[in-house]
Amino acid sequence: MQKTLGEVMTVDLVTLKLNDTLRLADDLMSLAKLRHFPVLDEGKVVGLAHQADLLLASIRSLVQHPGDAPRDSLGMVAVKEVMRPAIMVPTQMTIQDAARIMVEKKIESLLVLEGERLVGLVSRTDLLREIAQP
């Protein structure tokens, strides 16, 4: 029997809000060692912020505000300016189907829903870890 995302997903999610700043996202990445952040607006998923997106936006912000300290420039950019649309899938999806979607869409992670409710996130690393198990 094939495993489902509900069996392998990360359930302890750290989320961001639309108007949170890149400084907060940077702090969370450093402290929690996370790379993917679902973005919520009034409890509903509206996007996904990934470490690479945040890094590029940080560099852009530094270029646009050259006289500011790096941490100050991060505080001027909202997450909503750098997030991307999230691809959401159900908990019962197989890990093989999830891997196929990630490869086809060239993405790093999927948000996992149970009905309308965000219940987890599955990353390429999660899938590789699962596939590599004997």
Residue, then its C-alpha position, 0 to 999 in steps of 0.5 A: m500500500q502506498k503512503t499518503l501525505g497525511e502519514v508523512m507531512t510536517v504538522d507543526l507549522v509556523t505560518l506568516k500573515l500577509n503584512d508580516t515583514l521579511r525581518l520576521a520571516d528571517d528571524l523565524m528561518s534562523l530560529a526554527k530552521l524552517r524554509h517554508f511558510p504558509v501565508l494566512d489571511e484571517g485564518k485562510v491560506v493565501g500563499l506560500a513563502h519559501q526561503a529562496d523567495l525571501l532571500l531574493a526579496s531581501i537582496r532586492s530590498l538592500v539594493q533599493h535601500p542601500g543606505d539602510a542597515p540590512r535588518d532595517s530594509l527587511g522590515m520594509v517589505a511585507v510577506k505579501e510582496v514576495m509570496r507565491p500561490a500555494i498548491m494545496v492537496p488533500t491528506q489522502m494523496t499518495i507520496q508518489d502523486a505529490a512527488r509528480i506534482m512537485v517535479e512538474k510544477k518545479i516547486e519545493s513544497l505542497l500545503v496539505l488540507e483536510g477539507e478547507r483546513l490547513v493541516g500540514l506541509v510536505s516538502r521535497t525533503d520529506l518525500l526524499r526521506e520517505i522514499a529513501q527508507p528501506 
